[in-house]
Every structure is written in C-alpha cells, then in structure tokens.
C-alpha cells in the first residue's frame, strides 16, 4: 500500500496570532506563530515567572508533565501547557518549522479541538522550503503496557493511527477510529473532535484549582445521567475516539519528525503516548531516519536512509 510522500520541509508563509483562555489556568492565553527556516523544527518561546524568556523545543525530551495535558518545560518555571491540540494541527497539516511565542503559560483551548489552529495556519499560508524532509521510519514493533492499557508502534508503509477506547459510561462505551494520515483526512476526520470529560470530574478539578477555563464552549461534557449535556450534541458519532487520536497525534509530534509506521493504542492517554514514544526512541534498532530522494522525470520520490546522529532532532 502506497502513501503520499511529502518531499520537502514546510513552514508558515506569514505571522498569525490566536488568543483565548487556558483551559486549566482559566487565564488569558496567546500564541503567535512565526515562519521559520528549514531545520528549525517547532520552537516555543515561553516566559518564566521571573520574566526571563526561554526557548523550549517541541521534543519529547522537553516534556515536564503529562498529568492533565502535555506540558513542555518546568511546570514551576518557564513552560507551555496544553500543547497537544496545537501540535496535532502542525503534525496533521505537515508543518515542520515554526517559532511560537507563548503568553500566559498555556496554549488557549479555543473550542477544545484543533480546528481553530487549522484555520489560522491556512490563513497564514503554508509554504514549501528548499530542504528535504526527514522521516522517522519504524522498522520493528515496539510496545508499552500499563495495566489493561497498551500502545505500540509497528512498521507500516504510511502514517496510520488505530485507537480504541473503552469507558464504563454508556455515553462513550467502546469506540474505535482507524485511518491513514493525510492533511485532508486530518481536517475532515480528526481536527474538529473536541476534548471531553465528566461533570463529576470537572467539579472535582475545579475544587482542586484545575480546569478553571473548562466550559461547554470548549469541552464535550457528560452529565451525571450519562448523557452529553452540550446543546449541539456531538460533531461525530465517535467524537471521543477521534479526539483521542488528535491527542495522540499531538503527543507523537514531539518525536521531532513525522513518523512512517502505524501507532495503535487501547485505553491510552497522554502518559501512555509519551511512554510509547520514549520506548521507540530509546531503541536505535526500532527505527531509522529516512528522507525523500530526488524525483526523476515521471517517477515518484523514494525514501533513502540518512545518518541518524547527524539528522535526528531529538538528539540535539
């Protein structure tokens, strides 16, 4: 089975800004996206409590917490929280390079999905850069287990997600989403899926000082009667599973490169996604770094292996 190979790196064409509320802090939050040169990767500019600015690369080695969301940096110092929806949008649209100025310590939750980020990036424009894109290709299975939950990477000729969830609540139950990633698939099937939670858990989090910005405007909420209480209902019949795919895309984008392979999980979450990525990257025999070879007239680009120490961004 073939897949659409994107041969060159990309960045944004112009600057774009999004402002909203941090879902956990409940405070104003702003992110400003700037174009960046090839091989920059995704870099956040965050401000510490003492006012000093710090650069945080969007890599798994920068993750400071996965408790309620994915946090880059030191949660007690310079950090950017709740990066997963933003990172999923970059990953889903194939944007390799950008500098992101963050104010407020958290990415704004907006409507709880990745769709507003997609709209912003398409407004800014996406341009191709004259440097070849490098991919992380999975060449042997890697798996992590945690109780009844598990996640794994497997070799696959494409970028595929197969995510299954299983909740006791009849409002969710057992749901599955599986599909091969493309920008069109992401925009159509994943980007609009919103974060979700239970009213009883939201009330507990509020009491503990968390989820202070959570509301029906940015979350699908399940009430005590095990029914979705949002007036508009669901955007997809299996919106909960699709949002878990969105989260997984955002978490796995922290590999620092698009991967070629299949990611599968059962009852997963941020912590399990991060653990699976760490397991993959800690085993040099499980992956290789490849890039597109030059296209000949009338033929598609092929992949060729390159030197991992020279090119792997997670090693920087």
C-alpha positions in Angstrom: 0.0 0.0 0.0 1.5 3.4 -1.0 1.2 6.7 0.6 1.6 10.3 -0.3 5.2 11.3 0.3 5.8 15.0 1.1 9.3 15.6 -0.2 10.2 19.0 1.2 10.0 20.7 4.6 7.4 23.4 5.1 6.8 26.5 7.3 4.2 29.2 7.6 4.1 32.0 5.0 3.1 34.8 7.4 2.5 35.6 11.1 -0.7 34.7 12.7 -2.0 35.1 16.3 -4.6 33.3 18.4 -5.9 34.5 21.8 -8.2 32.8 24.2 -8.4 31.2 27.6 -6.2 28.5 29.2 -8.4 25.5 30.0 -6.6 24.7 33.2 -5.5 28.2 34.4 -8.7 30.0 33.3 -6.5 33.0 32.4 -5.9 34.7 29.1 -3.5 32.9 26.8 -2.0 33.9 23.5 0.1 32.1 20.9 1.8 33.9 18.0 3.1 31.8 15.1 6.1 33.0 13.1 7.6 31.5 9.9 11.0 29.7 10.5 13.8 28.4 8.3 14.3 24.8 7.4 15.6 22.5 10.2 14.4 24.9 12.9 11.7 22.5 14.0 8.9 23.7 16.2 10.2 26.0 18.9 8.2 27.7 21.7 9.3 31.0 23.3 8.0 30.9 26.9 8.3 33.3 29.8 9.3 32.2 33.3 7.7 33.7 36.5 10.8 35.9 36.9 10.1 37.4 33.5 13.0 35.7 31.6 12.3 34.2 28.2 13.3 30.7 27.5 13.3 28.6 24.3 11.5 25.3 24.5 11.9 22.8 21.6 8.8 20.8 20.9 10.5 17.5 21.6 9.7 14.6 23.9 12.9 15.5 26.0 11.2 18.8 26.8 8.1 17.3 28.4 7.7 18.3 32.0 4.3 16.7 32.8 1.6 14.6 31.3 -0.8 14.6 34.2 -3.8 16.5 32.8 -2.3 17.7 29.5 1.1 17.7 27.8 3.4 20.4 29.3 6.7 21.5 27.8 9.3 22.9 30.2 9.3 23.1 34.0 5.7 23.5 35.4 7.1 25.6 38.2 9.2 27.7 35.8 9.2 28.6 32.1 6.7 26.3 30.5 3.9 26.0 27.9 0.9 23.7 28.9 -1.7 22.0 26.8 0.3 21.9 23.6 -1.3 18.7 22.2 -4.1 20.2 20.1 -1.7 22.8 18.6 1.0 20.1 17.9 -1.7 17.9 16.4 -2.6 20.6 13.9 1.0 21.2 12.9 1.5 17.4 12.6 -1.7 16.8 10.7 -1.0 19.6 8.2 2.6 18.7 7.8 4.1 21.9 9.1 7.7 21.2 10.1 9.1 24.6 11.2 7.7 27.5 13.2 8.5 29.7 16.1 5.7 30.1 18.6 5.6 33.0 21.1 3.5 32.0 24.1 2.0 34.3 26.7 0.1 33.0 29.7 1.9 29.7 30.2 -0.7 27.7 28.3 -2.0 27.3 24.8 -5.5 28.7 24.5 -8.2 25.9 24.5 -10.4 27.8 21.9 -13.2 25.4 21.1 -11.5 22.3 22.5 -10.4 20.9 19.1 -7.6 21.5 16.6 -9.9 23.2 14.0 -9.1 26.8 15.0 -5.4 26.1 14.6 -6.0 24.6 11.2 -8.0 27.7 10.2 -5.2 30.0 11.5 -2.5 28.1 9.7 -4.4 28.1 6.4 -5.0 31.8 6.8 -1.2 32.3 7.3 -0.4 30.1 4.4 1.9 27.1 4.2 5.0 27.3 2.0 7.4 24.6 0.9 11.1 25.1 1.8 14.0 24.0 -0.4 15.3 21.4 2.0 14.2 17.7 2.1 12.0 16.5 4.9 13.3 13.7 7.1 11.1 11.0 8.5 11.4 8.5 11.3 10.5 5.1 9.9 9.5 2.3 12.3 11.3 -0.9 11.4 10.3 -3.2 14.2 7.4 -3.4 16.7 7.7 -1.5 20.0 5.1 -1.8 22.7 4.3 -0.5 26.2 1.7 -1.8 28.6 0.1 -0.2 31.7 -2.5 -2.4 33.4 -5.2 -3.1 30.8 -3.9 -0.2 28.6 -1.3 -0.5 25.9 0.3 1.4 23.0 2.6 0.2 20.2 4.4 1.3 17.0 4.5 -1.2 14.1 6.1 -1.0 10.7 3.7 0.3 8.0 4.0 1.9 4.6 2.3 5.2 5.6 1.4 7.0 8.8 -1.5 5.2 10.4 -3.4 5.6 13.7 -5.6 2.9 15.2 -7.0 4.0 18.6 -9.6 2.2 20.7 -11.2 3.5 23.9 -13.4 1.7 26.4 -15.4 3.6 29.1 -17.9 2.3 31.5 -20.2 5.3 30.7 -22.8 4.3 28.1 -22.4 7.8 26.7 -19.0 6.7 25.4 -18.6 2.9 25.7 -16.2 1.2 23.3 -15.2 3.3 20.3 -12.6 2.8 17.6 -11.1 5.1 15.0 -8.6 3.9 12.4 -7.2 5.8 9.4 -4.1 6.7 7.3 -3.0 10.3 7.9 -3.1 13.0 5.2 -3.9 16.7 5.6 -7.3 16.0 4.0 -8.0 13.2 6.4 -6.9 15.2 9.4 -9.1 18.2 8.5 -12.1 16.0 7.7 -12.0 13.3 10.3 -9.9 14.5 13.3 -9.4 18.3 13.6 -12.9 19.1 14.8 -13.1 16.4 17.6 -13.3 18.2 21.0 -11.8 17.3 24.4 -14.3 15.7 26.7 -14.9 15.0 30.4 -17.4 14.1 33.0 -19.2 16.7 35.1 -18.4 14.9 38.3 -14.7 15.1 37.4 -14.8 18.7 36.3 -16.3 19.7 39.6 -13.5 17.8 41.5 -10.9 19.5 39.3 -12.4 22.9 39.9 -12.3 22.3 43.6 -8.6 21.4 43.3 -7.8 24.6 41.2 -7.6 22.9 37.8 -9.8 23.1 34.7 -10.7 26.6 35.6 -11.3 27.6 32.0 -13.3 24.5 31.1 -16.8 25.1 29.8 -19.4 23.8 27.4 -17.9 26.2 24.9 -14.7 24.2 24.8 -15.5 20.7 26.0 -17.9 17.9 25.5 -19.3 17.3 29.0 -21.1 14.1 30.2 -23.6 14.7 33.0 -24.5 12.6 36.0 -27.2 10.9 33.9 -24.5 9.7 31.5 -25.7 11.9 28.6 -23.9 14.6 26.7 -25.2 17.9 28.0 -23.9 20.2 25.2 -26.8 21.7 23.4 -25.3 21.0 20.0 -24.6 17.3 20.8 -21.6 15.6 19.1 -19.8 16.5 16.0 -19.1 12.9 15.1 -20.8 9.7 16.4 -17.4 8.5 17.7 -16.1 12.0 18.6 -14.5 10.7 21.8 -12.3 8.2 20.0 -11.4 10.7 17.3 -10.3 13.2 20.0 -8.0 10.5 21.5 -6.4 10.2 18.0 -6.0 14.0 18.0 -4.2 13.9 21.3 -2.0 11.0 20.2 -1.0 13.0 17.1 -0.1 16.0 19.2 1.9 13.9 21.7 3.7 11.9 19.0 4.6 15.1 17.1 7.2 15.5 19.9 9.3 13.0 18.1 10.6 16.0 16.2 9.8 14.3 12.8 6.8 12.8 11.1 6.9 9.0 11.5 6.3 6.3 8.9 4.6 3.5 10.7 1.4 2.5 12.5 0.5 3.7 16.0 -2.0 1.6 17.9 -3.4 2.1 21.4 -6.1 0.7 23.7 -7.4 2.9 26.5 -4.5 5.3 26.0 -3.8 8.9 27.1 -1.0 11.5 27.2 1.1 9.4 29.7 0.9 6.2 27.6 1.5 8.1 24.3 4.7 9.7 25.8 5.9 6.3 27.2 5.4 4.6 23.8 7.4 7.4 22.1 10.2 7.2 24.7 10.4 3.4 24.2 10.6 3.8 20.4 13.3 6.5 20.5 15.3 4.6 23.2 15.7 1.6 20.9 18.0 2.5 17.9 17.2 -0.8 16.3 13.5 0.0 16.1 13.7 3.0 13.7 15.7 4.6 11.0 15.9 8.2 9.7 15.0 8.5 6.0 14.4 11.3 3.6 13.0 11.6 0.1 15.4 11.0 -2.8 15.2 13.4 -5.7 12.4 12.7 -8.1 13.2 11.6 -11.6 11.1 12.6 -14.5 7.8 10.6 -14.4 8.6 8.8 -11.2 7.7 9.3 -7.5 10.2 10.1 -4.9 11.6 7.2 -2.9 12.9 7.1 0.6 16.6 6.6 1.5 18.2 6.2 4.9 20.4 9.0 6.2 22.7 9.4 9.2 20.7 9.4 12.4 23.3 11.2 14.5 23.6 14.0 12.0 19.9 14.5 11.4 17.8 13.2 14.4 16.3 16.4 16.0 15.6 14.6 19.3 19.4 14.1 19.8 20.1 17.8 19.8 
